[in-house]
Amino acid sequence: MISTRAAAPLVLLLLSSCTLGPDHTAPQISLPAKFAEGSATSNGDVAKNAWWTAFSDTRLNGYVNQGLSQNLDVLQALERINQAQAAVISAGAGGLPSLDLSAQAGRSGASRIGGSPSGSLAEQNSASGGPTASWFLDLFGLYARSREAALADLDASYASVDVARLTLLSAVAGAYIDVRFYQERIALTRANLESRRETLNLTKLQLEAGAASRLDVVQAEGLVNSTLSTLPGLETQFRQAAHRIATLLGLPASSLIADLQRGARQPVARFSPKSGVPADLIRNRPDVRASERQLAAATARIGVAEAQLYPSITLGGSITPSYSKALGTDGGILSWSFGPQLSLPIFDGGALKANVKSSESAAREAYLSWKQTVLGAVEEVENALAAVSRDGRTVAALRATVKSYQEALELATASYRDGASSLLDVLDAQRQVSDSQANLAAAVQQMAQNYVSLNVAIGGGYAVGSTAKTEVASAKVVKD
């Protein structure tokens, strides 16, 4: 038992303990009150905003829901939460009392050898063991700051799951938009191919009637073959986009080909998204939250490094009963010990101070990384807003262009049938129709992609269905 006189200094030492290092405070950054082409109204929490439903496409909705529960990147991020939770326990364990129990037993003896009658001189059985306890007095916050850093890393792991889910939403929606774009291009190409074959047949008839030349036939054949040559590439790109969706859903690449070959229109959003204000991004963007938590962890590790500059005290004690039996006699001894152990760094070649400087630099780097993440998020929203606000005009102009060129093709074809114009006029009109239709399909594709980009940029939709904290206990990879 420790006497009152001996315990008093220890109590005073514990009461005077302090946690070294700076305390983390929320980082600050100056942001404009609104986006250049946005409103001054805050979005609030958009994490559960299922923005992809604006496309009114049940197949896309199903793929998104399936991906949120099966995507391998998301499942890996969930496993990293388990690792971070274990790291929190490990980080704080060193500051708690520990108790070990050990035991050992043995038998020893000696015998005569060579030139003398053999026989045993001595024989002994022994056993010992007992508990050993120790407690590191965390006077300067070494383990307190370590646990603080681990908790911040845990928060960052939760945010990283949200980042993975947001990335998944962008990738699945983007690949689906590409699938429908290539299907539209394939359908347009086949329709144009049919039109050009009709022109070729008409030209052959006119050649037989003496109203056309062999050159006209060859030119018409060239345009048919040129159109045929574009189909394989479009079909390949369709399959690659379909393979991408399957992989994102954790499926073999060709699993969705049959399902996606049942074509559908190109996705067009039925309402415009709200951008909110720049300050919303600090709350809504999971990558910004993850970066802020990484800054908190880096700040706490400054305290860890500073605590290592100071003395450390460990209270330890043990009780060791031992027993031995030799030459027919036996006996036991009970030994015990208790006391503090002091460790004081005196000369380390400057390593500990260098660790402090390194930790401070790492924290400054983490702040700069957070600031860069915020400014990058603002840029992404500004870029997406600029595109979304103009996409409609592009699509409307291209629709009118297609309509004009289709009318021009009808007029050129009728004139060619009557012999009032040349085949070149028809072929040029067909090229103009084909090009304008391809441009329109690409513009519709880009409009949908920009809609996705804006919703992802504001941090929308990653919490639809569930959150990382509810998933982490049940996430499992299904083996087929």
Order of alpha helices (4+ residues) and beta strands (2+ residues): alpha-alpha-alpha-beta-beta-alpha-alpha-alpha-alpha-alpha-beta-beta-alpha-alpha-alpha
